[in-house]
Amino acid sequence: MNGIIFIICLAMALVGPVTRVLGYPSIYFYVISLVGIVGIVYIENSRRRS
């Protein structure tokens, strides 16, 4: 289950740079990327605790 969430967060984190390269700079994509990065950090921290 955590692996699936991690992959989703990773994909969300990559959305921003990819859309920027494709020429779709939008604040929404940056927000999605930020959420993805925060999700990855949160998952990594919870893995270290357990």
C-alpha positions as CSV (number, residue, x, y, z in Angstrom):
1,M,0.0,0.0,0.0
2,N,2.8,2.4,0.9
3,G,4.5,1.6,-2.4
4,I,1.5,2.7,-4.4
5,I,1.2,6.0,-2.5
6,F,4.9,6.6,-3.0
7,I,4.6,6.1,-6.7
8,I,1.7,8.4,-6.9
9,C,3.6,11.1,-4.9
10,L,6.6,10.6,-7.2
11,A,4.4,11.1,-10.3
12,M,2.9,14.2,-8.7
13,A,6.4,15.6,-7.9
14,L,7.4,15.0,-11.6
15,V,4.3,16.7,-13.0
16,G,5.7,20.2,-12.5
17,P,9.0,19.9,-14.2
18,V,7.5,17.8,-17.1
19,T,4.7,20.3,-17.8
20,R,7.2,23.2,-17.6
21,V,9.3,21.5,-20.3
22,L,6.2,20.9,-22.4
23,G,5.3,24.5,-22.2
24,Y,2.4,24.5,-19.8
25,P,3.6,26.5,-16.8
26,S,0.7,26.8,-14.4
27,I,0.5,27.4,-10.7
28,Y,-1.7,24.3,-10.3
29,F,1.1,22.1,-11.6
30,Y,3.6,23.6,-9.1
31,V,1.1,23.0,-6.3
32,I,0.7,19.4,-7.4
33,S,4.5,19.0,-7.4
34,L,4.8,20.5,-4.0
35,V,2.1,18.1,-2.6
36,G,4.0,15.2,-4.2
37,I,7.3,16.2,-2.7
38,V,5.7,16.7,0.8
39,G,4.1,13.3,0.4
40,I,7.5,11.7,-0.4
41,V,9.1,13.4,2.6
42,Y,6.3,12.3,4.9
43,I,6.5,8.7,3.7
44,E,10.3,8.6,4.1
45,N,10.0,10.0,7.7
46,S,7.3,7.5,8.6
47,R,9.4,4.6,7.2
48,R,12.4,5.7,9.4
49,R,10.2,5.8,12.5
50,S,8.8,2.3,12.1
